[in-house]
Amino acid sequence: MKIKRKAAIMATLLAVMFCFSAIIAVAQEEAGDTTTAKENDSNKTLVILGCALAIGIAGISSAIGLALAGSSAVAVTAEKPNLFGKLLVLQVLPMTQSVYGLLTAILLMMGAGLLGASTASVTLLQGMGAVWIGLAVGLTGISAINQGMVASSSISAVGRNPDVAARGIIFTVMPETIAIFGLLVGILLMTGLKLL
């Protein structure tokens, strides 16, 4: 019951934040497209926040998933060293969510002109959009923790029967589809906001 209440509170807070950011972005767009250098820097700060959310949340989640799978892999490898290669594949799978966070951060930085010598101007809508894109990719990257749990179980199964390694990989990859959806939505939003 407490988990449902916390989830409802979190969803409400996210909805309020979304409405607030949309109102601010619309207000600035209506005020005119002339942005000063200070406003541009402020909007680029929002892009940096989006980058930090994407890589930070996804990276921490991947680290937890890797630790869950790695502890099982170490235990099985201690008894059956010949399974190292199969177990390594299963153990490394939760790392991909951090790659999605990294890719999102790089694309956002490129779109905002933070990489290279670009002097691109960033609107408030783009800045706020970058925050939400980073949050979407980061939150869907939390699937790395669940992927680590499935990888841990798959590693244990391979320790008992090495012939199930391919099936274990398939089961382990399934939670990652959520992160792929988050990355896809992020890329589509970047395209719509002209950050790509």
Phi, psi and omega in degrees: 000319180295324180295319179295321179294316178297319179296320179295319178295316179297317179296320178295316178298318178296320179296318178296316179298320180296312179299317180298315181292325178293320179296315180297316182296317179295320180298318180290321180297323179289330180291342178130160183269000180281112179248135177279171180297324180294318178295320179298316178296320179296320179290326176291331175297324177295322177297318178298320177298318177299319177298316181296320179295316182299307185281327182294306182293313180295322181294315178297318180296319178296320180298320178294315179298319178296322179293319179298312180290321182296322180295324176290320181296320179297317181297316181290320180297329179298326180268327183226079183300336181291347179269007185308312183299313180295320182288327180297319178300314180294322184290327186276347184302321179295354180284340187297329179298325177291331175295320178295320177296317178297315180299317178299314180299317180296316180296319177296318179296319179296316181295329181270358180078023179273349176248134180084197184261020182290146176244040182299144177265139182243124177279167178297321178301317178294319179297312178293323177299321179296322178298314181291325176296313178300320179294318180297314180293319179297314182292321177290338176290346176297343176301344178297329179293313178294325177296323176296324177295315179294320178298320179299316178295320179296321179296318177298320179294320179295327177298326178277323182214098183300342181288348182266012183300315181297318178294323178297322177296317179299313179297322182290328181286334186303315179297340182290338181302329178298316179294325177296320177298318178298316178297317180298314178298319178301315180295319178296319178294320177300320179295315179296327179273003181062036172267353176241000000 
